[in-house]
Amino acid sequence: MKPFFKTLTMTLGALALSGAAHAATVTVGPGGFNDGWATTITYEDDNSFARRGTSNDRDNALNALGPNNGDFFELGFRGSADFTFGKKFKASAQIFEVTFGSASNFPEAVDVYVGDGGLFQFVARISNVAAQGGGIVPLTGLIGSTFDTLRLVDASPLSSSAQSDQLGPLGGFDIDAIRVAPVPLPAAGAMLIAAIGGLAFLRRRRKPAA
């Protein structure tokens, strides 16, 4: 299992839920860069507050990180989560969703936002039907050329929920994986790395044998 870090912060504001007033937000994941796949997720981990189910390990946020493999994290009915990738990104994001059975019979959707330095802007709404196998969300034409965070906010219709409890519907968009196009290394930087590598090679060749 990959190592992961976990931080806990309390969201300010009084949110009365089952006699408790709180909203706990956690960040988990291995961090770093993984070929454009999400490596950290920040989310509300109280399932009763986030309105997500627990069957099939769907409340495990780590399922949304790394390449798509069929495991998934349920965002929660009207829930949200922020993803980072170890590098800034641009151009597009690819969102993989999982819906057991027929996606068209359980309509779900998510609103996509991108941010840089904590300022977010809306990009598009994508359905679970469009995200089966990876739905592409273009990020061109937005304010700012690069971004550091992708935010998903569940926008599923009430009719999508196959589960509920005394507080109402559970469920929401099911995230298998997210991938972005990272900002490429500038040409000058790539040339510098190549030059450094070349110098190291020459040093090894010139080193006298013991």
BALUMKE-70945 format. One record per residue (C-alpha): residue in three letters; chain; y, z, x. Coordinates in steps of 0.1 Angstrom, whole numbers. Each point is the difference from the previous one (the first is absolute). Example, Ala and Ser with C-alpha at 12.3 -4.5 7.8 and 13.67 -1.06 7.14 Angstrom:
+------+-----+-------+-------+-------+
! type ! mol !     y !     z !     x !
+------+-----+-------+-------+-------+
!  Ala !   A !   -45 !    78 !   123 !
!  Ser !   A !    34 !    -7 !    14 !
+------+-----+-------+-------+-------+
This chain:
+------+-----+-------+-------+-------+
! type ! mol !     y !     z !     x !
+------+-----+-------+-------+-------+
!  Met !   A !     0 !     0 !     0 !
!  Lys !   A !    35 !    -8 !    13 !
!  Pro !   A !    22 !    29 !     9 !
!  Phe !   A !    29 !     5 !   -23 !
!  Phe !   A !    30 !    22 !    -3 !
!  Lys !   A !    12 !    18 !   -31 !
!  Thr !   A !    35 !    14 !    -7 !
!  Leu !   A !    11 !    18 !   -31 !
!  Thr !   A !    35 !     1 !   -15 !
!  Met !   A !    12 !    13 !   -33 !
!  Thr !   A !    20 !   -23 !   -22 !
!  Leu !   A !    31 !    17 !   -14 !
!  Gly !   A !     5 !     2 !   -37 !
!  Ala !   A !   -17 !    19 !   -29 !
!  Leu !   A !   -29 !   -19 !   -13 !
!  Ala !   A !   -18 !    21 !   -26 !
!  Leu !   A !   -37 !    -8 !    -1 !
!  Ser !   A !   -27 !    23 !   -13 !
!  Gly !   A !    22 !    29 !     5 !
!  Ala !   A !     8 !   -10 !    36 !
!  Ala !   A !    32 !   -15 !    13 !
!  His !   A !    -7 !   -20 !    31 !
!  Ala !   A !    -7 !   -34 !    15 !
!  Ala !   A !   -17 !    -1 !    33 !
!  Thr !   A !     3 !   -31 !    22 !
!  Val !   A !   -24 !    -6 !    29 !
!  Thr !   A !    -2 !   -26 !    28 !
!  Val !   A !   -34 !    -9 !    13 !
!  Gly !   A !   -15 !   -27 !    23 !
!  Pro !   A !    -8 !    -8 !    36 !
!  Gly !   A !    34 !   -15 !     7 !
!  Gly !   A !     7 !   -27 !    26 !
!  Phe !   A !    -4 !   -37 !    -5 !
!  Asn !   A !   -32 !   -16 !   -14 !
!  Asp !   A !     5 !   -38 !    -1 !
!  Gly !   A !    25 !     3 !   -29 !
!  Trp !   A !   -21 !    23 !   -22 !
!  Ala !   A !    15 !    32 !   -14 !
!  Thr !   A !    -6 !    30 !    22 !
!  Thr !   A !    18 !    28 !   -18 !
!  Ile !   A !     6 !     8 !   -37 !
!  Thr !   A !    24 !    26 !   -15 !
!  Tyr !   A !   -10 !     9 !   -36 !
!  Glu !   A !     0 !    28 !   -26 !
!  Asp !   A !   -33 !    18 !     6 !
!  Asp !   A !    -1 !    20 !   -32 !
!  Asn !   A !   -23 !   -21 !   -23 !
!  Ser !   A !    12 !    18 !   -31 !
!  Phe !   A !    36 !    -9 !     9 !
!  Ala !   A !    -8 !   -35 !    13 !
!  Arg !   A !   -23 !    -8 !   -30 !
!  Arg !   A !   -29 !   -15 !    20 !
!  Gly !   A !   -37 !     4 !    -5 !
!  Thr !   A !   -25 !    14 !    25 !
!  Ser !   A !   -32 !   -19 !    -6 !
!  Asn !   A !   -13 !   -25 !    27 !
!  Asp !   A !    22 !    18 !    26 !
!  Arg !   A !    30 !   -17 !   -15 !
!  Asp !   A !    23 !    29 !     8 !
!  Asn !   A !    -6 !    -4 !    38 !
!  Ala !   A !    32 !   -15 !    13 !
!  Leu !   A !   -17 !   -11 !    33 !
!  Asn !   A !   -19 !   -26 !   -20 !
!  Ala !   A !    33 !   -20 !    -2 !
!  Leu !   A !     4 !    -2 !    37 !
!  Gly !   A !   -15 !   -26 !    24 !
!  Pro !   A !   -17 !   -33 !    -9 !
!  Asn !   A !   -13 !    -6 !   -36 !
!  Asn !   A !   -36 !    12 !    -4 !
!  Gly !   A !    -4 !     7 !   -37 !
!  Asp !   A !    10 !    37 !     2 !
!  Phe !   A !    32 !     8 !   -18 !
!  Phe !   A !    27 !    25 !    -8 !
!  Glu !   A !    13 !     4 !   -35 !
!  Leu !   A !    38 !     1 !     0 !
!  Gly !   A !     1 !    20 !   -32 !
!  Phe !   A !    15 !    -9 !   -33 !
!  Arg !   A !    38 !    -4 !     8 !
!  Gly !   A !    -8 !    13 !    35 !
!  Ser !   A !    14 !   -13 !    33 !
!  Ala !   A !    -8 !    -1 !    37 !
!  Asp !   A !    17 !   -11 !    32 !
!  Phe !   A !   -18 !   -19 !    28 !
!  Thr !   A !     8 !    -6 !    36 !
!  Phe !   A !   -16 !   -23 !    25 !
!  Gly !   A !     9 !    12 !    35 !
!  Lys !   A !    25 !   -29 !     4 !
!  Lys !   A !    28 !   -15 !   -19 !
!  Phe !   A !    -9 !   -30 !   -22 !
!  Lys !   A !    14 !   -30 !   -18 !
!  Ala !   A !   -10 !   -32 !   -18 !
!  Ser !   A !   -27 !    12 !   -24 !
!  Ala !   A !   -23 !    28 !   -11 !
!  Gln !   A !   -36 !    -4 !   -12 !
!  Ile !   A !   -13 !    26 !   -26 !
!  Phe !   A !   -37 !     3 !    -7 !
!  Glu !   A !    -9 !    17 !   -33 !
!  Val !   A !   -34 !    10 !   -14 !
!  Thr !   A !    -8 !     2 !   -37 !
!  Phe !   A !   -36 !     7 !   -11 !
!  Gly !   A !   -12 !   -25 !   -25 !
!  Ser !   A !    26 !   -25 !   -12 !
!  Ala !   A !    35 !     4 !    12 !
!  Ser !   A !    13 !   -19 !   -30 !
!  Asn !   A !   -16 !    26 !   -23 !
!  Phe !   A !    19 !    28 !    18 !
!  Pro !   A !    35 !   -13 !     6 !
!  Glu !   A !    17 !    18 !    28 !
!  Ala !   A !    31 !    -7 !    20 !
!  Val !   A !    21 !    13 !    29 !
!  Asp !   A !    37 !    -3 !     9 !
!  Val !   A !     5 !    -8 !    37 !
!  Tyr !   A !    30 !    12 !    20 !
!  Val !   A !     8 !    -2 !    37 !
!  Gly !   A !    22 !    23 !    20 !
!  Asp !   A !    16 !     5 !    34 !
!  Gly !   A !    13 !    34 !     9 !
!  Gly !   A !    -6 !    14 !   -35 !
!  Leu !   A !    19 !   -26 !   -20 !
!  Phe !   A !   -23 !   -19 !   -23 !
!  Gln !   A !     4 !   -33 !   -20 !
!  Phe !   A !   -22 !   -14 !   -27 !
!  Val !   A !   -21 !   -31 !    10 !
!  Ala !   A !   -23 !    -9 !   -29 !
!  Arg !   A !   -26 !    12 !   -25 !
!  Ile !   A !   -36 !   -10 !     6 !
!  Ser !   A !   -29 !     3 !   -24 !
!  Asn !   A !   -35 !    12 !     9 !
!  Val !   A !   -13 !   -35 !   -10 !
!  Ala !   A !    23 !   -16 !    26 !
!  Ala !   A !   -10 !    26 !    27 !
!  Gln !   A !   -38 !    -5 !    -3 !
!  Gly !   A !    -9 !   -13 !    35 !
!  Gly !   A !    35 !     6 !    13 !
!  Gly !   A !    33 !    -9 !   -18 !
!  Ile !   A !    28 !   -14 !    21 !
!  Val !   A !    35 !    14 !    -5 !
!  Pro !   A !    27 !   -20 !    18 !
!  Leu !   A !    27 !    22 !    17 !
!  Thr !   A !    24 !   -29 !     9 !
!  Gly !   A !    35 !    -1 !   -14 !
!  Leu !   A !     4 !    38 !    -1 !
!  Ile !   A !    29 !    20 !    15 !
!  Gly !   A !   -10 !     9 !    35 !
!  Ser !   A !   -22 !   -20 !    23 !
!  Thr !   A !   -27 !    26 !     7 !
!  Phe !   A !   -14 !    31 !   -17 !
!  Asp !   A !   -19 !    31 !    10 !
!  Thr !   A !   -15 !    12 !   -34 !
!  Leu !   A !   -17 !   -16 !   -30 !
!  Arg !   A !     2 !    20 !   -32 !
!  Leu !   A !   -23 !    -5 !   -30 !
!  Val !   A !     8 !    14 !   -35 !
!  Asp !   A !   -25 !    -3 !   -27 !
!  Ala !   A !    12 !   -21 !   -30 !
!  Ser !   A !   -33 !    -2 !   -19 !
!  Pro !   A !     3 !    -3 !   -38 !
!  Leu !   A !   -12 !    29 !   -21 !
!  Ser !   A !   -29 !   -21 !   -13 !
!  Ser !   A !   -14 !    -3 !    35 !
!  Ser !   A !   -12 !    36 !     2 !
!  Ala !   A !   -38 !     5 !    -5 !
!  Gln !   A !     4 !    38 !     7 !
!  Ser !   A !    22 !    27 !   -14 !
!  Asp !   A !     2 !    38 !    -4 !
!  Gln !   A !    21 !    24 !   -20 !
!  Leu !   A !    32 !   -11 !    18 !
!  Gly !   A !    -5 !   -37 !    -6 !
!  Pro !   A !   -13 !   -31 !    18 !
!  Leu !   A !   -15 !     0 !    35 !
!  Gly !   A !    -5 !   -30 !    22 !
!  Gly !   A !    24 !   -26 !    15 !
!  Phe !   A !    -2 !   -27 !    26 !
!  Asp !   A !   -30 !     4 !    24 !
!  Ile !   A !     9 !    -8 !    36 !
!  Asp !   A !   -27 !   -13 !    24 !
!  Ala !   A !    23 !   -10 !    28 !
!  Ile !   A !    34 !   -13 !    10 !
!  Arg !   A !     9 !   -24 !    28 !
!  Val !   A !    34 !   -12 !    12 !
!  Ala !   A !    12 !   -26 !    25 !
!  Pro !   A !    13 !    21 !    29 !
!  Val !   A !    32 !   -11 !    18 !
!  Pro !   A !   -11 !   -20 !    30 !
!  Leu !   A !     9 !    10 !    35 !
!  Pro !   A !    31 !   -20 !    12 !
!  Ala !   A !    -7 !   -28 !    23 !
!  Ala !   A !    18 !    17 !    29 !
!  Gly !   A !   -21 !    31 !    -5 !
!  Ala !   A !   -33 !   -20 !    -1 !
!  Met !   A !    11 !   -17 !    33 !
!  Leu !   A !     7 !    33 !    16 !
!  Ile !   A !   -34 !    14 !    -9 !
!  Ala !   A !   -16 !   -32 !    14 !
!  Ala !   A !    19 !     4 !    32 !
!  Ile !   A !    -9 !    36 !     4 !
!  Gly !   A !   -37 !    -9 !    -6 !
!  Gly !   A !     3 !   -27 !    26 !
!  Leu !   A !    14 !    23 !    26 !
!  Ala !   A !   -28 !    25 !    -6 !
!  Phe !   A !   -25 !   -27 !     5 !
!  Leu !   A !    15 !   -11 !    33 !
!  Arg !   A !     1 !    36 !    12 !
!  Arg !   A !   -37 !     4 !    -6 !
!  Arg !   A !    -7 !   -32 !    19 !
!  Arg !   A !    21 !    10 !    30 !
!  Lys !   A !   -15 !    35 !     2 !
!  Pro !   A !   -23 !     0 !    32 !
!  Ala !   A !   -36 !     8 !    -6 !
!  Ala !   A !   -11 !    35 !    10 !
+------+-----+-------+-------+-------+
